[in-house]
Each structure stands twice: as structure tokens, then as C-alpha cells.
């Protein structure tokens, strides 16, 4: 049986699809509502403008590095309802889980991510 060489393994790894990374994306009103209801508001930037600059820079950096990074638009009321349904508090871990769940649902439905 032929064992693939290191070069063959590296080529195969390079060609394998990268998992999609979701990045929570807000408009100003939803950002304010999510921050106001968050258990950890200190984790947010001081203003929406600061958050938008950071998020845009992060998305650009991820894409330049080859990641399949996608902004996932967050509606605060939907996030809060999801947290209640899942018996979670609005914190960083819950927000990340929500983004991942939204990506799975959209992919399953065959909808394009925002």
C-alpha cells in the first residue's frame, strides 16, 4: 500500500475545504440592544463606531489569511429569544453559539449567508 509523501499530504490538506467562520454582525440599534442586555457589556467596545471599525478590520484580516469568514447579521430580539429558549444568558459564549447555530440553519436551508 502506498503511503502518501509529506508533500502529497500537505497538498491534500491545503485543498481541503476550510470550515466557515461566523462573525457576529450588528447594525447600530441591534448592537446597542445586545450590549444593553448582555451579562458582559464590558466585552463590547465603547461605541458602535469603535465596534464597527474592529469588526471590519477583523473580517478583513480573516479573509486575507484565507479563512472562510462570514458576517452573520444579528437581530437582538431573536438572539434574546434564543437565549431564553436555550436557558442561556446573553454572554460571549452564548452569542458565539448563536452565530454558529444561525450558520448551520442557513446552510441547511440552502440560504446564502449574509
N, C-alpha and C positions, 0 to 999 in steps of 0.2 A: 504494500500500500504506500502510495506517495505522500510524504509529509510535506505540506506547503513550506516554502522557504520563508524566511523573515520578510523579505521584500513582498512576496505574494500575500502574506498575512496583513502587512501594512497597507497594501493597495486595497485589499478587501475591506479592511476597517475604514479606510478613507472613503470608500464608495458606499458604505452602509448609510442608510438614512439617519439623520440626526433627529433626536426627539424634539418636538416643538416645545418652545419655552413660552409661557404666557406671562405677560407683564400687565398688571392691573392698570387700567387707563381710565381717567375720570374727566368729566367736564367740571367747570368750576363749582357749580351748585352741588353736584354729587360728591365731589371731593370734600366740600365743607360739611356735608351731612355725614359722610362716613367718618371724618375726623371728629365731629362733634359727638358721635355715638360710640367712638372707639374706646376700648378699655385702655389702650396705649397711645393716646394722642401725641405723646412726646416723640413717637417714632415718625411722625409726619413732619414735613418741612413747615416753616413758619407761615408761608403763604402759598396760594395756588401757583403763582408765578414761579416761585422757587421750586415747587414740586414739578411743574411742567418742564422747567429747564433741566432738572435732574433726570426726569423720566425720559425726555428726548435724548439726552446725552447717553443714558444707559442703553436705550434701544439702539441707537446708532452704533455704540461700542459693541454690543452683542452681535449685531448684523455684520459689522466689519470683521469680527473674529470668526465668522462663519456659522454662527448659531442661527437656528430657525426660530427667531424671536418674533412674537406676535403680540400687539397690544390687544387686550381684552377689555372692552368697554364695560364699565361697572355702573349699574343703576343702584343707588344707595338703598332704596326701598326693597329691591329684590335681594340684595346682599343681606340686609337686616332680616327679611323674612326667611331666607335660607338659614341664617344663623339660628333663628328661633326654632325652625323645623328640625335642625340637626342638634339642637340643645348645645349650641356653642356661643361663645361671646365674641363680639367683634374685636378680634385682636389680629396680629400679624399672621399667626398660623391659620386662623380661620379664613382670613382674606386670601391667603395663598391656596388653601384647599378649595375655596370657592372659584378662584380663577381656573384651577385645574379641572374642577367639575364642569365649569362652563365650556372649557375647551373640549372635553370629552363629549358633552351633549351636542355641541355644534358639529363636531367631526362625525358623530354617529348619525346625525340628521343629514349629513352631506352638505351642510351650510358652510359657506366660507367664513373664516374668522374675520372680525372687523379689522 
